[in-house]
Amino acid sequence: MKNSRRETIVSAFGDTPKPRLTRASALLAKVLSTDGHDRTEIASELAVTPERVDEYLSGAIAMPLERQLCLALFVVEKVPTLSRSGHVLLGQVRAAIAFHGHSTTVHQTAPLPGPRSF
């Protein structure tokens, strides 16, 4: 009985998990759904091929930080309706670059509790 239930769940959802779209992929999809921007233009702005844009959209390949930065700047400058989302992605990319560059502070021990901690 347990096996048949598990098989039903697996068959209902498929064997492979669906890749989760990142904030960059979701923003890319929104940009392409707006009027005036097509896949070729976006690929040119990101310095990739249109096929790579499709891979970013499907979640097959994660968008590198450099391409995310290009996308965020493009959205902020040229897609005013999505400017806020572009700024959010830009902040996320900057934080990721700082983290990977080890310019963020990492503490060896937990911080001491403050007066409002209790």
C-alpha positions in Angstrom: 0.0 0.0 0.0 2.8 2.4 0.8 4.6 1.8 -2.5 1.5 2.4 -4.5 0.9 5.7 -2.7 4.5 6.8 -3.3 4.3 5.8 -6.9 1.1 7.9 -7.3 2.8 10.9 -5.8 5.9 10.5 -8.0 3.9 10.0 -11.1 1.8 13.0 -10.3 4.8 15.3 -9.9 7.2 13.6 -12.3 10.5 12.0 -11.5 12.6 15.0 -11.8 12.0 18.1 -9.7 11.1 21.2 -11.5 13.9 23.8 -11.3 13.0 26.8 -9.2 13.3 30.1 -11.1 15.6 32.6 -9.5 14.8 36.3 -9.1 16.9 37.0 -12.2 15.0 34.4 -14.3 11.7 35.7 -13.1 12.6 39.3 -14.0 13.9 38.1 -17.4 10.5 36.5 -18.0 8.7 39.7 -17.0 10.9 41.9 -19.3 10.2 39.6 -22.2 6.5 39.7 -21.5 6.5 43.5 -21.8 6.1 45.2 -25.1 9.1 46.5 -26.9 11.7 44.0 -25.8 12.4 40.8 -27.6 14.6 37.8 -27.0 17.3 39.0 -29.4 17.6 42.4 -27.9 17.8 41.0 -24.4 20.4 38.5 -25.5 22.5 41.3 -27.0 22.2 43.3 -23.7 23.3 40.3 -21.7 26.1 39.4 -24.2 24.8 35.9 -24.7 23.0 34.0 -27.5 19.2 33.9 -27.7 19.4 30.2 -27.0 21.2 30.9 -23.7 18.4 33.3 -22.8 15.9 30.4 -23.2 18.1 28.3 -21.0 18.0 31.0 -18.3 14.2 31.2 -18.6 13.7 27.5 -18.3 16.0 27.2 -15.3 18.2 24.7 -17.1 21.2 27.0 -16.5 21.7 29.4 -13.6 22.4 32.9 -14.7 25.9 34.0 -13.7 26.3 37.1 -11.5 27.8 39.1 -14.4 24.7 38.5 -16.6 22.4 39.2 -13.6 24.2 42.5 -13.2 23.7 43.3 -16.9 20.1 42.4 -16.6 19.5 44.5 -13.5 21.2 47.6 -15.1 19.3 47.1 -18.3 15.9 46.9 -16.5 16.7 50.0 -14.3 17.7 52.0 -17.3 15.3 50.9 -20.0 12.2 49.3 -18.5 10.7 51.9 -16.1 7.7 49.7 -15.2 10.0 47.1 -13.7 12.6 49.5 -12.3 11.9 48.6 -8.7 12.5 44.9 -9.5 15.7 45.9 -11.2 16.9 47.7 -8.2 16.1 44.7 -6.0 18.1 42.4 -8.3 20.9 44.9 -8.4 21.1 44.9 -4.6 21.1 41.1 -4.5 23.8 40.9 -7.0 26.0 43.4 -5.2 25.6 41.5 -2.0 26.5 38.2 -3.7 29.6 39.8 -5.2 30.6 41.2 -1.9 30.1 37.8 -0.2 32.0 35.9 -2.9 34.8 38.5 -2.7 35.1 38.0 1.0 34.5 41.7 1.7 31.7 41.0 4.2 32.6 40.5 7.8 32.3 37.0 9.3 32.5 36.7 13.0 34.3 33.8 14.8 31.8 33.8 17.6 28.2 34.7 18.1 27.6 38.3 19.0 26.9 39.2 22.6 23.2 39.7 23.4 22.1 43.2 23.6 19.6 44.7 26.1 16.7 44.0 23.8 17.6 40.4 23.3 15.7 39.2 26.4 
